[in-house]
């Protein structure tokens, strides 16, 4: 090897080790390891496929098309103690919880994409909606759906109910384009699933929420979302739950 070639090789090798330092990793430039998403069609694992399509990062997608039982068997083989979708294998680690996985991918490999600047006011609300999506919205909607199947209510609950958690999101979007603030962010990826759940299953009256409906049109038109549908839901929804025959009563609590 001549001196020039040796110098170039040394520079490239040094660059690799610089890129792998903790400081570089903190900036989101760590190389992406092997990442396999174990998926059920129409479930929360779609979020991770969508995220990877938005970021242009490599991933493997494991599921049996049109067969939820077979897809679940593959998840159970990898994660018998907590067989849920998504289950992912990230550089040999078995991980669950879509929100946590999204935050980890963005912190290590996002390079600042899909997250508002740390010092901006949008960062706090972006993070709030990431956690609100499951901690408040999905939890309340799923609980109400199950209760209403057993005993349909005749009046709204005096406590925070499904309509209230959706209305909070509706009010936030009044004059704002995205849940992450001025730009699309991972908060929008997280929020779509529970809002779809509430609308499609007739847990709330979707016509009451024009801001959310307008946001849904924008978010589902994104090329990365459409790419996710092609790969992760090629035949549409598989094994969907039945909608409620009537949504919960609306109006004041």
MODELLER restraints for C-alpha pairs under 7 A, 6 or more apart:
rsr = mdl.restraints
at = mdl.atoms
rsr.add(forms.Gaussian(group=physical.xy_distance, feature=features.Distance(at['CA:19:A'], at['CA:29:A']), mean=6.75, stdev=0.5))
rsr.add(forms.Gaussian(group=physical.xy_distance, feature=features.Distance(at['CA:19:A'], at['CA:30:A']), mean=6.66, stdev=0.5))
rsr.add(forms.Gaussian(group=physical.xy_distance, feature=features.Distance(at['CA:20:A'], at['CA:30:A']), mean=6.09, stdev=0.5))
rsr.add(forms.Gaussian(group=physical.xy_distance, feature=features.Distance(at['CA:24:A'], at['CA:30:A']), mean=6.79, stdev=0.5))
rsr.add(forms.Gaussian(group=physical.xy_distance, feature=features.Distance(at['CA:25:A'], at['CA:108:A']), mean=5.62, stdev=0.5))
rsr.add(forms.Gaussian(group=physical.xy_distance, feature=features.Distance(at['CA:26:A'], at['CA:107:A']), mean=6.64, stdev=0.5))
rsr.add(forms.Gaussian(group=physical.xy_distance, feature=features.Distance(at['CA:26:A'], at['CA:108:A']), mean=6.32, stdev=0.5))
rsr.add(forms.Gaussian(group=physical.xy_distance, feature=features.Distance(at['CA:27:A'], at['CA:111:A']), mean=6.06, stdev=0.5))
rsr.add(forms.Gaussian(group=physical.xy_distance, feature=features.Distance(at['CA:28:A'], at['CA:106:A']), mean=6.96, stdev=0.5))
rsr.add(forms.Gaussian(group=physical.xy_distance, feature=features.Distance(at['CA:28:A'], at['CA:107:A']), mean=5.57, stdev=0.5))
rsr.add(forms.Gaussian(group=physical.xy_distance, feature=features.Distance(at['CA:28:A'], at['CA:108:A']), mean=4.42, stdev=0.5))
rsr.add(forms.Gaussian(group=physical.xy_distance, feature=features.Distance(at['CA:28:A'], at['CA:109:A']), mean=4.45, stdev=0.5))
rsr.add(forms.Gaussian(group=physical.xy_distance, feature=features.Distance(at['CA:28:A'], at['CA:110:A']), mean=5.22, stdev=0.5))
rsr.add(forms.Gaussian(group=physical.xy_distance, feature=features.Distance(at['CA:28:A'], at['CA:111:A']), mean=4.09, stdev=0.5))
rsr.add(forms.Gaussian(group=physical.xy_distance, feature=features.Distance(at['CA:28:A'], at['CA:112:A']), mean=6.67, stdev=0.5))
rsr.add(forms.Gaussian(group=physical.xy_distance, feature=features.Distance(at['CA:29:A'], at['CA:108:A']), mean=6.57, stdev=0.5))
rsr.add(forms.Gaussian(group=physical.xy_distance, feature=features.Distance(at['CA:29:A'], at['CA:109:A']), mean=5.44, stdev=0.5))
rsr.add(forms.Gaussian(group=physical.xy_distance, feature=features.Distance(at['CA:29:A'], at['CA:111:A']), mean=5.79, stdev=0.5))
rsr.add(forms.Gaussian(group=physical.xy_distance, feature=features.Distance(at['CA:30:A'], at['CA:108:A']), mean=5.76, stdev=0.5))
rsr.add(forms.Gaussian(group=physical.xy_distance, feature=features.Distance(at['CA:30:A'], at['CA:109:A']), mean=5.58, stdev=0.5))
rsr.add(forms.Gaussian(group=physical.xy_distance, feature=features.Distance(at['CA:31:A'], at['CA:109:A']), mean=6.95, stdev=0.5))
rsr.add(forms.Gaussian(group=physical.xy_distance, feature=features.Distance(at['CA:32:A'], at['CA:109:A']), mean=6.54, stdev=0.5))
rsr.add(forms.Gaussian(group=physical.xy_distance, feature=features.Distance(at['CA:33:A'], at['CA:90:A']), mean=6.85, stdev=0.5))
rsr.add(forms.Gaussian(group=physical.xy_distance, feature=features.Distance(at['CA:33:A'], at['CA:91:A']), mean=5.39, stdev=0.5))
rsr.add(forms.Gaussian(group=physical.xy_distance, feature=features.Distance(at['CA:34:A'], at['CA:59:A']), mean=6.91, stdev=0.5))
rsr.add(forms.Gaussian(group=physical.xy_distance, feature=features.Distance(at['CA:34:A'], at['CA:90:A']), mean=6.06, stdev=0.5))
rsr.add(forms.Gaussian(group=physical.xy_distance, feature=features.Distance(at['CA:34:A'], at['CA:91:A']), mean=5.32, stdev=0.5))
rsr.add(forms.Gaussian(group=physical.xy_distance, feature=features.Distance(at['CA:35:A'], at['CA:59:A']), mean=5.07, stdev=0.5))
rsr.add(forms.Gaussian(group=physical.xy_distance, feature=features.Distance(at['CA:35:A'], at['CA:60:A']), mean=6.20, stdev=0.5))
rsr.add(forms.Gaussian(group=physical.xy_distance, feature=features.Distance(at['CA:35:A'], at['CA:89:A']), mean=5.74, stdev=0.5))
rsr.add(forms.Gaussian(group=physical.xy_distance, feature=features.Distance(at['CA:35:A'], at['CA:90:A']), mean=4.69, stdev=0.5))
rsr.add(forms.Gaussian(group=physical.xy_distance, feature=features.Distance(at['CA:35:A'], at['CA:91:A']), mean=6.47, stdev=0.5))
rsr.add(forms.Gaussian(group=physical.xy_distance, feature=features.Distance(at['CA:36:A'], at['CA:59:A']), mean=5.76, stdev=0.5))
rsr.add(forms.Gaussian(group=physical.xy_distance, feature=features.Distance(at['CA:36:A'], at['CA:60:A']), mean=4.52, stdev=0.5))
rsr.add(forms.Gaussian(group=physical.xy_distance, feature=features.Distance(at['CA:36:A'], at['CA:61:A']), mean=5.84, stdev=0.5))
rsr.add(forms.Gaussian(group=physical.xy_distance, feature=features.Distance(at['CA:36:A'], at['CA:88:A']), mean=5.48, stdev=0.5))
rsr.add(forms.Gaussian(group=physical.xy_distance, feature=features.Distance(at['CA:36:A'], at['CA:89:A']), mean=5.18, stdev=0.5))
rsr.add(forms.Gaussian(group=physical.xy_distance, feature=features.Distance(at['CA:36:A'], at['CA:90:A']), mean=6.65, stdev=0.5))
rsr.add(forms.Gaussian(group=physical.xy_distance, feature=features.Distance(at['CA:37:A'], at['CA:60:A']), mean=6.12, stdev=0.5))
rsr.add(forms.Gaussian(group=physical.xy_distance, feature=features.Distance(at['CA:37:A'], at['CA:61:A']), mean=4.99, stdev=0.5))
rsr.add(forms.Gaussian(group=physical.xy_distance, feature=features.Distance(at['CA:37:A'], at['CA:62:A']), mean=6.05, stdev=0.5))
rsr.add(forms.Gaussian(group=physical.xy_distance, feature=features.Distance(at['CA:37:A'], at['CA:86:A']), mean=6.65, stdev=0.5))
rsr.add(forms.Gaussian(group=physical.xy_distance, feature=features.Distance(at['CA:37:A'], at['CA:87:A']), mean=6.34, stdev=0.5))
rsr.add(forms.Gaussian(group=physical.xy_distance, feature=features.Distance(at['CA:37:A'], at['CA:88:A']), mean=4.63, stdev=0.5))
rsr.add(forms.Gaussian(group=physical.xy_distance, feature=features.Distance(at['CA:37:A'], at['CA:89:A']), mean=6.81, stdev=0.5))
rsr.add(forms.Gaussian(group=physical.xy_distance, feature=features.Distance(at['CA:38:A'], at['CA:61:A']), mean=6.28, stdev=0.5))
rsr.add(forms.Gaussian(group=physical.xy_distance, feature=features.Distance(at['CA:38:A'], at['CA:62:A']), mean=4.87, stdev=0.5))
rsr.add(forms.Gaussian(group=physical.xy_distance, feature=features.Distance(at['CA:38:A'], at['CA:63:A']), mean=6.27, stdev=0.5))
rsr.add(forms.Gaussian(group=physical.xy_distance, feature=features.Distance(at['CA:38:A'], at['CA:75:A']), mean=6.08, stdev=0.5))
rsr.add(forms.Gaussian(group=physical.xy_distance, feature=features.Distance(at['CA:38:A'], at['CA:85:A']), mean=6.62, stdev=0.5))
rsr.add(forms.Gaussian(group=physical.xy_distance, feature=features.Distance(at['CA:38:A'], at['CA:86:A']), mean=5.87, stdev=0.5))
rsr.add(forms.Gaussian(group=physical.xy_distance, feature=features.Distance(at['CA:38:A'], at['CA:87:A']), mean=5.32, stdev=0.5))
rsr.add(forms.Gaussian(group=physical.xy_distance, feature=features.Distance(at['CA:38:A'], at['CA:88:A']), mean=5.78, stdev=0.5))
rsr.add(forms.Gaussian(group=physical.xy_distance, feature=features.Distance(at['CA:39:A'], at['CA:45:A']), mean=5.39, stdev=0.5))
rsr.add(forms.Gaussian(group=physical.xy_distance, feature=features.Distance(at['CA:39:A'], at['CA:61:A']), mean=6.92, stdev=0.5))
rsr.add(forms.Gaussian(group=physical.xy_distance, feature=features.Distance(at['CA:39:A'], at['CA:62:A']), mean=5.96, stdev=0.5))
rsr.add(forms.Gaussian(group=physical.xy_distance, feature=features.Distance(at['CA:39:A'], at['CA:63:A']), mean=5.38, stdev=0.5))
rsr.add(forms.Gaussian(group=physical.xy_distance, feature=features.Distance(at['CA:39:A'], at['CA:71:A']), mean=6.84, stdev=0.5))
rsr.add(forms.Gaussian(group=physical.xy_distance, feature=features.Distance(at['CA:39:A'], at['CA:85:A']), mean=5.71, stdev=0.5))
rsr.add(forms.Gaussian(group=physical.xy_distance, feature=features.Distance(at['CA:39:A'], at['CA:86:A']), mean=5.80, stdev=0.5))
rsr.add(forms.Gaussian(group=physical.xy_distance, feature=features.Distance(at['CA:40:A'], at['CA:63:A']), mean=6.54, stdev=0.5))
rsr.add(forms.Gaussian(group=physical.xy_distance, feature=features.Distance(at['CA:40:A'], at['CA:68:A']), mean=6.21, stdev=0.5))
rsr.add(forms.Gaussian(group=physical.xy_distance, feature=features.Distance(at['CA:40:A'], at['CA:71:A']), mean=6.19, stdev=0.5))
rsr.add(forms.Gaussian(group=physical.xy_distance, feature=features.Distance(at['CA:40:A'], at['CA:85:A']), mean=6.09, stdev=0.5))
rsr.add(forms.Gaussian(group=physical.xy_distance, feature=features.Distance(at['CA:41:A'], at['CA:232:A']), mean=6.18, stdev=0.5))
rsr.add(forms.Gaussian(group=physical.xy_distance, feature=features.Distance(at['CA:41:A'], at['CA:233:A']), mean=5.50, stdev=0.5))
rsr.add(forms.Gaussian(group=physical.xy_distance, feature=features.Distance(at['CA:41:A'], at['CA:237:A']), mean=6.65, stdev=0.5))
rsr.add(forms.Gaussian(group=physical.xy_distance, feature=features.Distance(at['CA:41:A'], at['CA:238:A']), mean=6.11, stdev=0.5))
rsr.add(forms.Gaussian(group=physical.xy_distance, feature=features.Distance(at['CA:42:A'], at['CA:233:A']), mean=6.46, stdev=0.5))
rsr.add(forms.Gaussian(group=physical.xy_distance, feature=features.Distance(at['CA:42:A'], at['CA:237:A']), mean=5.45, stdev=0.5))
rsr.add(forms.Gaussian(group=physical.xy_distance, feature=features.Distance(at['CA:42:A'], at['CA:238:A']), mean=6.58, stdev=0.5))
rsr.add(forms.Gaussian(group=physical.xy_distance, feature=features.Distance(at['CA:43:A'], at['CA:85:A']), mean=6.82, stdev=0.5))
rsr.add(forms.Gaussian(group=physical.xy_distance, feature=features.Distance(at['CA:44:A'], at['CA:85:A']), mean=6.33, stdev=0.5))
rsr.add(forms.Gaussian(group=physical.xy_distance, feature=features.Distance(at['CA:44:A'], at['CA:86:A']), mean=6.30, stdev=0.5))
rsr.add(forms.Gaussian(group=physical.xy_distance, feature=features.Distance(at['CA:44:A'], at['CA:98:A']), mean=6.94, stdev=0.5))
rsr.add(forms.Gaussian(group=physical.xy_distance, feature=features.Distance(at['CA:44:A'], at['CA:193:A']), mean=6.90, stdev=0.5))
rsr.add(forms.Gaussian(group=physical.xy_distance, feature=features.Distance(at['CA:45:A'], at['CA:85:A']), mean=5.41, stdev=0.5))
rsr.add(forms.Gaussian(group=physical.xy_distance, feature=features.Distance(at['CA:45:A'], at['CA:86:A']), mean=4.31, stdev=0.5))
rsr.add(forms.Gaussian(group=physical.xy_distance, feature=features.Distance(at['CA:45:A'], at['CA:98:A']), mean=6.94, stdev=0.5))
rsr.add(forms.Gaussian(group=physical.xy_distance, feature=features.Distance(at['CA:46:A'], at['CA:232:A']), mean=6.55, stdev=0.5))
rsr.add(forms.Gaussian(group=physical.xy_distance, feature=features.Distance(at['CA:47:A'], at['CA:189:A']), mean=6.17, stdev=0.5))
rsr.add(forms.Gaussian(group=physical.xy_distance, feature=features.Distance(at['CA:47:A'], at['CA:190:A']), mean=6.83, stdev=0.5))
rsr.add(forms.Gaussian(group=physical.xy_distance, feature=features.Distance(at['CA:48:A'], at['CA:98:A']), mean=6.90, stdev=0.5))
rsr.add(forms.Gaussian(group=physical.xy_distance, feature=features.Distance(at['CA:48:A'], at['CA:102:A']), mean=6.89, stdev=0.5))
rsr.add(forms.Gaussian(group=physical.xy_distance, feature=features.Distance(at['CA:49:A'], at['CA:228:A']), mean=5.85, stdev=0.5))
rsr.add(forms.Gaussian(group=physical.xy_distance, feature=features.Distance(at['CA:50:A'], at['CA:224:A']), mean=6.07, stdev=0.5))
rsr.add(forms.Gaussian(group=physical.xy_distance, feature=features.Distance(at['CA:50:A'], at['CA:225:A']), mean=5.62, stdev=0.5))
rsr.add(forms.Gaussian(group=physical.xy_distance, feature=features.Distance(at['CA:50:A'], at['CA:228:A']), mean=5.22, stdev=0.5))
rsr.add(forms.Gaussian(group=physical.xy_distance, feature=features.Distance(at['CA:53:A'], at['CA:224:A']), mean=5.15, stdev=0.5))
rsr.add(forms.Gaussian(group=physical.xy_distance, feature=features.Distance(at['CA:53:A'], at['CA:228:A']), mean=6.93, stdev=0.5))
rsr.add(forms.Gaussian(group=physical.xy_distance, feature=features.Distance(at['CA:54:A'], at['CA:224:A']), mean=5.22, stdev=0.5))
rsr.add(forms.Gaussian(group=physical.xy_distance, feature=features.Distance(at['CA:55:A'], at['CA:110:A']), mean=6.86, stdev=0.5))
rsr.add(forms.Gaussian(group=physical.xy_distance, feature=features.Distance(at['CA:63:A'], at['CA:71:A']), mean=4.86, stdev=0.5))
rsr.add(forms.Gaussian(group=physical.xy_distance, feature=features.Distance(at['CA:64:A'], at['CA:70:A']), mean=6.04, stdev=0.5))
rsr.add(forms.Gaussian(group=physical.xy_distance, feature=features.Distance(at['CA:64:A'], at['CA:71:A']), mean=5.18, stdev=0.5))
rsr.add(forms.Gaussian(group=physical.xy_distance, feature=features.Distance(at['CA:66:A'], at['CA:238:A']), mean=6.38, stdev=0.5))
rsr.add(forms.Gaussian(group=physical.xy_distance, feature=features.Distance(at['CA:75:A'], at['CA:83:A']), mean=5.65, stdev=0.5))
rsr.add(forms.Gaussian(group=physical.xy_distance, feature=features.Distance(at['CA:75:A'], at['CA:87:A']), mean=6.68, stdev=0.5))
rsr.add(forms.Gaussian(group=physical.xy_distance, feature=features.Distance(at['CA:76:A'], at['CA:83:A']), mean=4.93, stdev=0.5))
rsr.add(forms.Gaussian(group=physical.xy_distance, feature=features.Distance(at['CA:86:A'], at['CA:96:A']), mean=6.04, stdev=0.5))
rsr.add(forms.Gaussian(group=physical.xy_distance, feature=features.Distance(at['CA:86:A'], at['CA:97:A']), mean=6.89, stdev=0.5))
rsr.add(forms.Gaussian(group=physical.xy_distance, feature=features.Distance(at['CA:86:A'], at['CA:98:A']), mean=6.43, stdev=0.5))
rsr.add(forms.Gaussian(group=physical.xy_distance, feature=features.Distance(at['CA:87:A'], at['CA:94:A']), mean=6.89, stdev=0.5))
rsr.add(forms.Gaussian(group=physical.xy_distance, feature=features.Distance(at['CA:87:A'], at['CA:95:A']), mean=5.79, stdev=0.5))
rsr.add(forms.Gaussian(group=physical.xy_distance, feature=features.Distance(at['CA:87:A'], at['CA:96:A']), mean=4.91, stdev=0.5))
rsr.add(forms.Gaussian(group=physical.xy_distance, feature=features.Distance(at['CA:88:A'], at['CA:94:A']), mean=5.69, stdev=0.5))
rsr.add(forms.Gaussian(group=physical.xy_distance, feature=features.Distance(at['CA:88:A'], at['CA:95:A']), mean=5.28, stdev=0.5))
rsr.add(forms.Gaussian(group=physical.xy_distance, feature=features.Distance(at['CA:88:A'], at['CA:96:A']), mean=6.48, stdev=0.5))
rsr.add(forms.Gaussian(group=physical.xy_distance, feature=features.Distance(at['CA:89:A'], at['CA:95:A']), mean=6.33, stdev=0.5))
rsr.add(forms.Gaussian(group=physical.xy_distance, feature=features.Distance(at['CA:99:A'], at['CA:130:A']), mean=6.74, stdev=0.5))
rsr.add(forms.Gaussian(group=physical.xy_distance, feature=features.Distance(at['CA:114:A'], at['CA:184:A']), mean=6.53, stdev=0.5))
rsr.add(forms.Gaussian(group=physical.xy_distance, feature=features.Distance(at['CA:114:A'], at['CA:185:A']), mean=4.05, stdev=0.5))
rsr.add(forms.Gaussian(group=physical.xy_distance, feature=features.Distance(at['CA:114:A'], at['CA:186:A']), mean=5.39, stdev=0.5))
rsr.add(forms.Gaussian(group=physical.xy_distance, feature=features.Distance(at['CA:115:A'], at['CA:185:A']), mean=5.54, stdev=0.5))
rsr.add(forms.Gaussian(group=physical.xy_distance, feature=features.Distance(at['CA:115:A'], at['CA:186:A']), mean=6.65, stdev=0.5))
rsr.add(forms.Gaussian(group=physical.xy_distance, feature=features.Distance(at['CA:116:A'], at['CA:122:A']), mean=6.01, stdev=0.5))
rsr.add(forms.Gaussian(group=physical.xy_distance, feature=features.Distance(at['CA:116:A'], at['CA:123:A']), mean=5.09, stdev=0.5))
rsr.add(forms.Gaussian(group=physical.xy_distance, feature=features.Distance(at['CA:116:A'], at['CA:180:A']), mean=6.93, stdev=0.5))
rsr.add(forms.Gaussian(group=physical.xy_distance, feature=features.Distance(at['CA:117:A'], at['CA:123:A']), mean=6.27, stdev=0.5))
rsr.add(forms.Gaussian(group=physical.xy_distance, feature=features.Distance(at['CA:122:A'], at['CA:180:A']), mean=6.17, stdev=0.5))
rsr.add(forms.Gaussian(group=physical.xy_distance, feature=features.Distance(at['CA:122:A'], at['CA:181:A']), mean=5.32, stdev=0.5))
rsr.add(forms.Gaussian(group=physical.xy_distance, feature=features.Distance(at['CA:125:A'], at['CA:180:A']), mean=6.66, stdev=0.5))
rsr.add(forms.Gaussian(group=physical.xy_distance, feature=features.Distance(at['CA:126:A'], at['CA:179:A']), mean=6.23, stdev=0.5))
rsr.add(forms.Gaussian(group=physical.xy_distance, feature=features.Distance(at['CA:126:A'], at['CA:180:A']), mean=4.38, stdev=0.5))
rsr.add(forms.Gaussian(group=physical.xy_distance, feature=features.Distance(at['CA:126:A'], at['CA:187:A']), mean=5.54, stdev=0.5))
rsr.add(forms.Gaussian(group=physical.xy_distance, feature=features.Distance(at['CA:127:A'], at['CA:187:A']), mean=6.97, stdev=0.5))
rsr.add(forms.Gaussian(group=physical.xy_distance, feature=features.Distance(at['CA:129:A'], at['CA:179:A']), mean=6.73, stdev=0.5))
rsr.add(forms.Gaussian(group=physical.xy_distance, feature=features.Distance(at['CA:129:A'], at['CA:187:A']), mean=5.57, stdev=0.5))
rsr.add(forms.Gaussian(group=physical.xy_distance, feature=features.Distance(at['CA:130:A'], at['CA:187:A']), mean=4.70, stdev=0.5))
rsr.add(forms.Gaussian(group=physical.xy_distance, feature=features.Distance(at['CA:130:A'], at['CA:190:A']), mean=5.76, stdev=0.5))
rsr.add(forms.Gaussian(group=physical.xy_distance, feature=features.Distance(at['CA:133:A'], at['CA:190:A']), mean=6.09, stdev=0.5))
rsr.add(forms.Gaussian(group=physical.xy_distance, feature=features.Distance(at['CA:133:A'], at['CA:191:A']), mean=5.13, stdev=0.5))
rsr.add(forms.Gaussian(group=physical.xy_distance, feature=features.Distance(at['CA:133:A'], at['CA:194:A']), mean=6.55, stdev=0.5))
rsr.add(forms.Gaussian(group=physical.xy_distance, feature=features.Distance(at['CA:136:A'], at['CA:165:A']), mean=6.94, stdev=0.5))
rsr.add(forms.Gaussian(group=physical.xy_distance, feature=features.Distance(at['CA:137:A'], at['CA:165:A']), mean=5.60, stdev=0.5))
rsr.add(forms.Gaussian(group=physical.xy_distance, feature=features.Distance(at['CA:137:A'], at['CA:166:A']), mean=6.98, stdev=0.5))
rsr.add(forms.Gaussian(group=physical.xy_distance, feature=features.Distance(at['CA:137:A'], at['CA:194:A']), mean=6.49, stdev=0.5))
rsr.add(forms.Gaussian(group=physical.xy_distance, feature=features.Distance(at['CA:138:A'], at['CA:194:A']), mean=5.07, stdev=0.5))
rsr.add(forms.Gaussian(group=physical.xy_distance, feature=features.Distance(at['CA:140:A'], at['CA:161:A']), mean=6.39, stdev=0.5))
rsr.add(forms.Gaussian(group=physical.xy_distance, feature=features.Distance(at['CA:140:A'], at['CA:162:A']), mean=5.71, stdev=0.5))
rsr.add(forms.Gaussian(group=physical.xy_distance, feature=features.Distance(at['CA:141:A'], at['CA:162:A']), mean=5.14, stdev=0.5))
rsr.add(forms.Gaussian(group=physical.xy_distance, feature=features.Distance(at['CA:141:A'], at['CA:198:A']), mean=6.22, stdev=0.5))
rsr.add(forms.Gaussian(group=physical.xy_distance, feature=features.Distance(at['CA:141:A'], at['CA:203:A']), mean=6.97, stdev=0.5))
rsr.add(forms.Gaussian(group=physical.xy_distance, feature=features.Distance(at['CA:144:A'], at['CA:162:A']), mean=6.81, stdev=0.5))
rsr.add(forms.Gaussian(group=physical.xy_distance, feature=features.Distance(at['CA:145:A'], at['CA:203:A']), mean=6.33, stdev=0.5))
rsr.add(forms.Gaussian(group=physical.xy_distance, feature=features.Distance(at['CA:153:A'], at['CA:248:A']), mean=6.64, stdev=0.5))
rsr.add(forms.Gaussian(group=physical.xy_distance, feature=features.Distance(at['CA:154:A'], at['CA:249:A']), mean=6.72, stdev=0.5))
rsr.add(forms.Gaussian(group=physical.xy_distance, feature=features.Distance(at['CA:155:A'], at['CA:249:A']), mean=5.70, stdev=0.5))
rsr.add(forms.Gaussian(group=physical.xy_distance, feature=features.Distance(at['CA:156:A'], at['CA:249:A']), mean=5.83, stdev=0.5))
rsr.add(forms.Gaussian(group=physical.xy_distance, feature=features.Distance(at['CA:156:A'], at['CA:250:A']), mean=6.78, stdev=0.5))
rsr.add(forms.Gaussian(group=physical.xy_distance, feature=features.Distance(at['CA:156:A'], at['CA:253:A']), mean=5.53, stdev=0.5))
rsr.add(forms.Gaussian(group=physical.xy_distance, feature=features.Distance(at['CA:157:A'], at['CA:253:A']), mean=6.23, stdev=0.5))
rsr.add(forms.Gaussian(group=physical.xy_distance, feature=features.Distance(at['CA:158:A'], at['CA:253:A']), mean=5.12, stdev=0.5))
rsr.add(forms.Gaussian(group=physical.xy_distance, feature=features.Distance(at['CA:162:A'], at['CA:204:A']), mean=6.88, stdev=0.5))
rsr.add(forms.Gaussian(group=physical.xy_distance, feature=features.Distance(at['CA:163:A'], at['CA:204:A']), mean=5.98, stdev=0.5))
rsr.add(forms.Gaussian(group=physical.xy_distance, feature=features.Distance(at['CA:170:A'], at['CA:209:A']), mean=6.05, stdev=0.5))
rsr.add(forms.Gaussian(group=physical.xy_distance, feature=features.Distance(at['CA:170:A'], at['CA:211:A']), mean=5.73, stdev=0.5))
rsr.add(forms.Gaussian(group=physical.xy_distance, feature=features.Distance(at['CA:170:A'], at['CA:212:A']), mean=5.73, stdev=0.5))
rsr.add(forms.Gaussian(group=physical.xy_distance, feature=features.Distance(at['CA:173:A'], at['CA:211:A']), mean=5.95, stdev=0.5))
rsr.add(forms.Gaussian(group=physical.xy_distance, feature=features.Distance(at['CA:174:A'], at['CA:211:A']), mean=6.40, stdev=0.5))
rsr.add(forms.Gaussian(group=physical.xy_distance, feature=features.Distance(at['CA:176:A'], at['CA:182:A']), mean=6.87, stdev=0.5))
rsr.add(forms.Gaussian(group=physical.xy_distance, feature=features.Distance(at['CA:178:A'], at['CA:184:A']), mean=5.64, stdev=0.5))
rsr.add(forms.Gaussian(group=physical.xy_distance, feature=features.Distance(at['CA:178:A'], at['CA:188:A']), mean=6.72, stdev=0.5))
rsr.add(forms.Gaussian(group=physical.xy_distance, feature=features.Distance(at['CA:179:A'], at['CA:187:A']), mean=5.84, stdev=0.5))
rsr.add(forms.Gaussian(group=physical.xy_distance, feature=features.Distance(at['CA:179:A'], at['CA:188:A']), mean=5.61, stdev=0.5))
rsr.add(forms.Gaussian(group=physical.xy_distance, feature=features.Distance(at['CA:180:A'], at['CA:187:A']), mean=5.70, stdev=0.5))
rsr.add(forms.Gaussian(group=physical.xy_distance, feature=features.Distance(at['CA:180:A'], at['CA:188:A']), mean=6.78, stdev=0.5))
rsr.add(forms.Gaussian(group=physical.xy_distance, feature=features.Distance(at['CA:198:A'], at['CA:204:A']), mean=5.97, stdev=0.5))
rsr.add(forms.Gaussian(group=physical.xy_distance, feature=features.Distance(at['CA:199:A'], at['CA:205:A']), mean=6.89, stdev=0.5))
rsr.add(forms.Gaussian(group=physical.xy_distance, feature=features.Distance(at['CA:199:A'], at['CA:206:A']), mean=5.35, stdev=0.5))
rsr.add(forms.Gaussian(group=physical.xy_distance, feature=features.Distance(at['CA:200:A'], at['CA:243:A']), mean=6.73, stdev=0.5))
rsr.add(forms.Gaussian(group=physical.xy_distance, feature=features.Distance(at['CA:201:A'], at['CA:242:A']), mean=6.63, stdev=0.5))
rsr.add(forms.Gaussian(group=physical.xy_distance, feature=features.Distance(at['CA:201:A'], at['CA:243:A']), mean=3.85, stdev=0.5))
rsr.add(forms.Gaussian(group=physical.xy_distance, feature=features.Distance(at['CA:201:A'], at['CA:244:A']), mean=5.88, stdev=0.5))
rsr.add(forms.Gaussian(group=physical.xy_distance, feature=features.Distance(at['CA:202:A'], at['CA:243:A']), mean=5.58, stdev=0.5))
rsr.add(forms.Gaussian(group=physical.xy_distance, feature=features.Distance(at['CA:202:A'], at['CA:244:A']), mean=5.49, stdev=0.5))
rsr.add(forms.Gaussian(group=physical.xy_distance, feature=features.Distance(at['CA:202:A'], at['CA:246:A']), mean=6.62, stdev=0.5))
rsr.add(forms.Gaussian(group=physical.xy_distance, feature=features.Distance(at['CA:202:A'], at['CA:247:A']), mean=5.10, stdev=0.5))
rsr.add(forms.Gaussian(group=physical.xy_distance, feature=features.Distance(at['CA:203:A'], at['CA:244:A']), mean=6.65, stdev=0.5))
rsr.add(forms.Gaussian(group=physical.xy_distance, feature=features.Distance(at['CA:203:A'], at['CA:247:A']), mean=4.89, stdev=0.5))
rsr.add(forms.Gaussian(group=physical.xy_distance, feature=features.Distance(at['CA:203:A'], at['CA:248:A']), mean=6.26, stdev=0.5))
rsr.add(forms.Gaussian(group=physical.xy_distance, feature=features.Distance(at['CA:204:A'], at['CA:247:A']), mean=5.28, stdev=0.5))
rsr.add(forms.Gaussian(group=physical.xy_distance, feature=features.Distance(at['CA:204:A'], at['CA:248:A']), mean=6.17, stdev=0.5))
rsr.add(forms.Gaussian(group=physical.xy_distance, feature=features.Distance(at['CA:205:A'], at['CA:247:A']), mean=6.30, stdev=0.5))
rsr.add(forms.Gaussian(group=physical.xy_distance, feature=features.Distance(at['CA:220:A'], at['CA:226:A']), mean=6.99, stdev=0.5))
